[in-house]
């Protein structure tokens, strides 16, 4: 029961802190646009440009495509595409690390669905549960192996690459070792105790039904403890960039909305213009609002 309680605590802390960060991001002041084009939601501008280039663009309907955004985001998220183009050497270890994490998350999702199916009365030997369990094993095995390779590779790169080592903080090494320990205990548990992931599925079922589950393998117990602690720890780290990435893409990099009279953007701009400056410089005087500073004549 203590193991279940630790998992519940980890999930509760994760949800509360992540929601708090999302609310904080949503309440942040209006951003400064990047003005980088093209943006994925504009059709027919894959090689550059914007609707701002068109004659009398403000008189025409603006067409946006959510599908185009998704087509851009999936390769970027799954395959770390930007790093592949910008730093190929680092991509070789970063890709298996991130893809391994995605596969493990997929494995947990499949185990969750399998547990729900079992609770609903489907026999573990019936077609759907067998398919779910088989996919979970494949996802889990690939994820643990790739994740282990990637974590070791990133540790080695940060240790022996002088360019990376120059700005690597101790917490970066701690985080990698922490994640590596999760991957390694998962691999050991898979090889030595739970090759079919049936105990893992039963543990997931216990989480859903609030029922204690006996987990006999020490490696699996260690894996669950480490994973629960990491889920609790994750929201307090910079690794929550998976949340920030949405806002930097959609609210900064891709935001090309028009600032029209009476719009929410105008209201936010007016609010910021009335904020008083708290610092000074030859061209800035403290105590004045940004509107006053922007409109005063420079001597």
N, C-alpha and C positions, 0 to 999 in steps of 0.2 A: 504493500500500500504506500510505503514511503517513496518508492520509485515513481508511482503514479502521481503522488503529490508534487514531486519535484518537476515532473513534466507539465502538470497543470500550472505550477508557479511560473515556469519558463514561458509558457504560452501566454499567460495573463500579463506578465511584464512586457513581453514583446508587443502584444496588441495595444496595451495602454500607451507605451512610449512611442510606438510608431504612429499611432493616431495623434498623439500630441505633436509630433514633428510635422505631420501632414497639416494639422490645423495651424501650426506656426508658419509653415510655408505659404499657406493660403492667405494669411493675414499680413504677409510682408508687403512693404511699399511697392509701388509700381516699378518694374524693372526698366533698365535702359536697353533698348533693342540692339541686337547685334547687327542688324541690316546685312545679313548674309543671304545670298540667293543662289540657286533656287531653294524654295521650301517644298518639302515633299507633297503637301496637300494641294499644290497647284498643278493642274494637268498640262501636259505638253511643254513643260519648261525644264526638262531633265538636265539640259546642258547650260542652264543659266537664265537670268532674266526674272521679271516679275510683272504682275499686272499693272504696277505703277508706271511702266514704260509705255503703256497704251495711251492713245489720244483720248482725252476725256474719260479716263478710267473710272472716275467717280460717278459717271452716269450709267455705267454698265453693271450687270449683276456679277458678283464675285463667285466663281465656281471653286469649290473645295472638294477634295476626295479623301475620305478617311481611309479607303483601301490603299491609296498611295502611301499614306503614313505608315500603315501596317506593313506594307511591302518593304519599306525602308527600315523599320524598327526590328523586324524579325531577324534578318541577317546580322544587324548590329548587335543585338542582345545575345543571340545564340552563338555567333561565330566571332564576336569581338572584331568586327570588320575594320573599324578605324585603326585599331592597333596593328592589324595585319598590313595595312598600307603605310603606317607611320613608323613602326618599329618591329620589323619582321622577327628579329632575334628574340625579343621579349614575347612576341605572340606565340612562339613555339612552346612556351611553358605556360603562358597565361591562358591560352585557349583550352588545353586539357583541364586546367584547374577550374575555370568557370563552367565549361561544359559538363565536367564531372559533377559539380554542384547542382546544375540543372537536372541532370539525370537522376541524382539521388532524390531531389525534390519530386521528380516525376514518379520515382519508385514509391515514395511515401504517399503520394496522391493515389497511386494504384492500390496500395495496401489499404488505404482509407476506404476507397470504393469497394474493395473486396470485403472489408469488415462490415460495411453497410449491407452488402448483399447477403452476408452470412447472418446478420441480425434480422434481415427481412425474411429469412427462412430458406434461402437457396443453399443447397448442399455444396460443400467445398469441392465435391467431385463432379458437379454439374458443369456444363460447357462454359458459361460465362465466368464463374469463379476460377476455373482452371485457366482460362485465357488471361484473366486479370493477374493471377498469381505468376503465370509464366512471363508475362510482360514485366511484372515487378522484379522478377529475378534478373531478367536481361538488363533492365534499366539500372538496377542496383549494382550488378556486377560491373557493368561498363562505367558507371559513375564512380564507384569506389576505386577502381583501377586507374582511370584517367585522373581523378582528383588527387590520388596519392602521387602519381607521376608529376602532375602539375605543381603540387605543393612543394615537393622536393626540388623540382626545377627552379621554382621561384626563390626558394631559400638559397640555393646555390648561386643563382644569378645575383641576388642582393648581397651575398657574401663576397663573391669574387669579381663581380663587375664593378670597377671603380666608379663609373658614372652613376650606377644605381646606389652603390654603397655610400656615396657622398651625401645623399639626402634621405637615406633610410633611417627611420627612428627605431628605437628599441621596441616600441609597440608594434611595428610592422612585423618584426621577427616573432614576437609573442603570438600575434594573430595567426601567422602561418603555421607555427608549431601547434597551436591549439587546433586549427582545422585539420592539420596532418594527423594529429592524434585521433580525431574523430574518424577520419578515413581509415587509418590503420586498424583501430579497434573494430570498425565495421567489417573490414576485410577478414580479420582473424575470426570474428564471430561467424561470418558467412562460411568460411572454410571449415571451421572446427565444430560448429554447434548448430547453425541454423541455415543450412545450404538451401533449403526450400522456402525460407522466410515465413514459415508457418507460425513460428513463435512470435515473430515480429508482427504478423497480421493479427494474432490473438492479443498481443499487447495493444495494438491499435483499437481492437474491439473493446478491450477493457477500458481504454481511455474514453471511448464514446459512451459506454454503458455504465461508467463509474464502478467497474467491477475489478477487484484485485486479480492480477495475473501472476502466476509463478514463472519467473525467468531464471532458469537454472545455470546457464552459461555465464561464467564470470566476465568473459570478453564482451558478451552482449549487454550485461549489466553496466560494464564500464562505458560501452558505446552509448547507451541510453542516458547515463549520467552526464557524460561529456556533451552530448547533443542537447540535452535539456539546459545545461549551464550555458552553452554557447548561444542558444536561442534567447536566453535571458540577457546575455551580455551584448549581443549583436546591436540592438537599437542604440546603445550608448557609444558606438564607435563610428568612424568615418565609413565603415563598410555599408552603412545605410545609403550609399550613393545610388542604390537601386531605386530609392524614393526620389532623391534629388534629381536624378536623371530625367524623370518625367517633367519636372518643373523647368529645368534648364532647356529641355527640348521644346516643349509645348508652350511655355509661358515666356520664354526669352528668345531662343533661337528661331522658333517657327512662328512667333506671334507677329502677324502682319495686319492686324485689325486696324481699321480706320478710326482715327480720333474725331468723332463728329460732335456737334453741339448737342448737349443733353445726354451724352453717352456715359457709361460707367467709367470709361477711360478719362474723359474730361473731368469727372468728379474726383478721381484719384489724383490727377495732375493738379487741380486747384487746391486740394488738401495739402499736397506736398509743397506747393508754392507758398503756402502760409506758414510753413515750418520755419522757426527762427534758427539762424546759424549760431553755433556754439564755438566756432573757431575763427581765427583771423588770419589775414595775409595782406600784402600791400594792396590788393584789389578787393579785399573782403573785410567787412566790418561786423564784429559780433553783435548780436541783438537784432539785426535786421532780418526780415523774411527773405526767402529766395526770390520772391516776386519783386521786392524792392531792389535787391542786388541786380537782378536781371534787367531791370528797366531804368536804373539810374545812369546818368551820363558819366563816362570815365574822363577824368581831368588829365 
